[in-house]
Amino acid sequence: MLPRNRVLFSLFFFLLSFLLRAVQGSILAIDYGSEFMKASLIKPGVPFDVLLNRDSKRKIHTTVSWKGDDRLFGQDAFNIASRFPSDSFSHLKGLLGKDFDSEAVEFYRSISAAELLRTERGTVGLRRGGGENTEWSVEELIAMQFAYVKELAESLSTSGTSTESKETVRDVVLAVPAYFTQFERDAIVDALEIAGLRLVALVNDGTAVALNYAMTRSFPEREYHIVYDAGASGVRATVVSFLSSAPDDKSSKSKVKDVTTGKESTQITVAGVGFDRSAGGLELDRRLRDMLAADFEAKHKRDIHGDKRGMTKLWKEAGRIKAILSANSEVVSTVESLAFDIDYRAKFTRTEFEARCSDLLGKFKAPIVDALEMAGLTTENITSVIMAGGHSRTPMVQNAVKSLVGADKIAVSVNADESAVLGAALYGASVSRQYRTKDIKVSDIIPYAIQVSYQSESKAPNPSDVGEADEQSQQPLVKPAKTINSLVFPPGSKVGSKKTLTFKRKDDFSLKMAYKETLSNGSPSELLEAKLSGVKEAIANLTEEGAVDPVVKATVVLSESGFAGIRDAIAYGEIKQDETVVDKLKGLFGGSKNDSDSQDADSSTDIGDSRSSTSTSSAASATPSESAAASTPKKVQDTISLTLDVKPLSIPALTPAQLNRAKSRLGAIDAAEAAKRRRAEAHNNLEAYLYRLRDLLDNEDDTPFMRCSKEEERKVIQEKLEETLLWMHEEADSASMMELLDKRDAIERLERPVVFRYKEIEAFPPTLNNSQMINFMTRMFIGEARQNITDDEAADVPSKWTAEEINSLEKTLKEHEIWLNEWVEKQKSVKMNEDPVILTTEMKARAKTLENHLLKLMRRRTPKPPKKSSSSSSSATSTSSTGTASSGESSSTAAESKPSPHDEL
């Protein structure tokens, strides 16, 4: 048996684990791609895997469509796109954080039939045809897709539980391309918030694939691998180093070990990133679609480019035959009624397709070259190239990579479609304190250079230049300010880092943060502007305090999710403390040099008031309390916070008011759809109930319904049923949910007596058996109890019960037996189609009364026998030994037994 403290510890640990499980929240991981998105849910008790949609598919089309007032997602939305091209929106990822006039928007126009519009922020919105509330921002449309995934996750998280205990999924980790700019990251985070999700972290998809790759592997020596991700929106390469070590491995100081846990630790370090945003799967689809369109026009002499439905059908067909050409050398394309009532049929070969895309081969290789250059490595240093992304299976992409690194280094050991989302889920679990995973440390980088710009202070000319003056004002010319650029985060900077910039300024000024180079795909480069206010006053205060050459310090940060910003700004000056009174006294009376040095050291660490000027003579006559006060320097402020006003420069993130408005819009459409689903459910339930009731009435066999109903009741039900069926055919489609519920309730009221009789007939035998069993047990108890009372009286010990209590129980028993026998006999004469004369609820209630009476007596504890009196024996002993008893003993004995005459004396 465990010692008591170990038992308590085990119990505490169990309770703590239970409480932690109770408060643990789920973490949702999403890999949002231009063509498909994948999701995974991390939750205790739920298998770790990719989330399935309602069609049990492991990946979900990033499409949202409308069919009239019905909103569709995933495969359903993608399937109707060719029928409703103006109401279907796909590939929205490329529009995130883009200016309306950018190259990315022009490319989107070439692949989509959707109508684009400029938002009030200068970004992209989309309009669907007809009706109100038809204009949506890109963030809102993507938020709808996130909300759909959130609903799937909540359905999985609460499967098997009641709707009242439905768990809300809030926290999310999102995998994004490393090339995502700050504007794109802002936009997708806004979409998450609109969807009711809370960001835990953004993780680069190449890093997520690397994390998934490392979860089941160890790396005793440092290895460099390239994660090559060929997706729909672009191609990217990530050079990653892996290094692991066991807890007891002391062979190399460079190996990674978690000294706190002693577990094996793996370090994942991103060394370089390269990408090309113009060579993704969408570009392949666009070129293949243009080949189909050109072939159609050449054969039928009709221009199909103006036909939205025809071009949408060709886009869908291009995706289909591209997948076929990845495994076959030729394919036959067939599209019924493509346009102008013409059925299209053509044959294409892989050779023709690859020739059309020959100029992209260099773009497929460039990301690897750029990533290796950033990492300072060559292909000789690379162990393998891990292929990821749906388009990594395309032969021309694989051939381009093989020609660069060699076929022997191509690794297909990860799931190309799901490795990123699974890695993102593991990353979310590792950064959360709620889960315990393999110890993996991740160090990521950014691919862009970020600089800070500011204007130098304008200075008046030197006295020697005073002759140079403006001809009209005759005032000395002021030298113009110039722009100073400072590179704060070069390409390859680690995320989660910060830097402090120092400025010798005397007045307010502004800092601008921007990408140093012009970005591809038409993305803006200017990030934000921060105005630093209160500089003049802060510098003056510090100077007054004795600060020498005070400066302004600004802290720039690069968050773990890749967001750059200016966190805070201060005015700072080092204040030197004057020699204190104590120092002067020590010097006057021969204080040691060591004491002086010590005091100087303390002064430099603990900066005091340098304005003290007490004379030596007055200090010498000072009282001890005054000396102590003088020796404690007054603290002064050497750091003053400045006001920092930050505003975006290019594309602002959504304001709180805009976010709330978007949430309200999505909430309204969600509520309307929920009400519509409830109405459809009420309609279906009523229809199913009517058909079931009709079958019961038409069945002339000896069924329970026929035995428990009367002829006149069935006639009334039949009439009401026919009336309701007619109403269903004529008016139910336009009826409200309440009307549907009222119609069902009207018929159920007629059927209820029949159902009630049937349920009473079913419940009567077990209820009667239970009542009789309680009677039997009570009678046995009464017999045994009376025998116990007799035995206890003979043994002169107290009994658990009294005769009056047993008699009272017997009386209750007889009353119950008489009532039960009487009404059971009456019930025997009642027919099945007649209402019962005795209800099972009353039978249960009366049996419960008797049972409670019985249990009350059965649970009574046996009374303890009274303690034997010790007064007689104590008195006899006391008389024989001493002949007297002390007053204290007499008092004690008197309290326990009746006092004797001797005690009273």
Secondary structure, DSSP 8 states (H G I E B T S, - for coil): ---HHHHHHHHHHHHHHHHHHHH---EEEEEE-SSEEEEEEE-TTS--SB---TT--SSEE-EEEEETTEEEEHHHHHHTTTT-GGGEEE-GGGGTT--TTSHHHHHHHHH---EEEE-TTSSEEEE-SSSSS-EEEHHHHHHHHHHHHHHHHHHHHTTTS-GGG-----EEEEEE-TT--HHHHHHHHHHHHHTT-EEEEEEEHHHHHHHHHHTT---SS-EEEEEEEE-SS-EEEEEEEEEEE-TT--S-TTS-B-TTT--BEEEEEEEEEEEETTSSHHHHHHHHHHHHHHHHHHHH----TT-HHHHHHHHHHHHHHHHHHTT-SEEEEEEEEEETTEEEEEEEEHHHHHHHTGGGHHHHHHHHHHHHHHHT--GGG--EEEEESGGGGSHHHHHHHHHHH-GGGEE--S-TTTHHHHHHHHHHHHHSTT----EEEEE-B-SS-EEEEEE---B---GGGTT-B-TTT--B--B---EEEEEEE-TT-BTTEEEEEEE--SS-EEEEEEESS--GGG---EEEEEEEESHHHHHHHHHHTTEEEEEEEEEEEE-TTS-EEEEEEEEEEEE-----HHHHHHHHTT--HHHHHHHHHHHHHS---TT----HHHHHT--HHHHHHHHS------EEE-EEEEEESSS----HHHHHHHHHHHHHHHHHHHHHHHHHHHHHHHHHHHHHHHHHHH--S--HHHHHS-HHHHHHHHHHHHHHHHHHHHTGGG--HHHHHHHHHHHHHHHHHHHHHHHHHHHHHHHHHHHHHHHHHHHHHHHHHHHHHHHHHHTT---SS-HHHHHHHHHHHHHHHHHHHHHHHHHHT--TTS--SS-HHHHHHHHHHHHHHHHHHHT-----------HHHHHHHHHHHTS---HHHHHHHHHHS---HHHH-
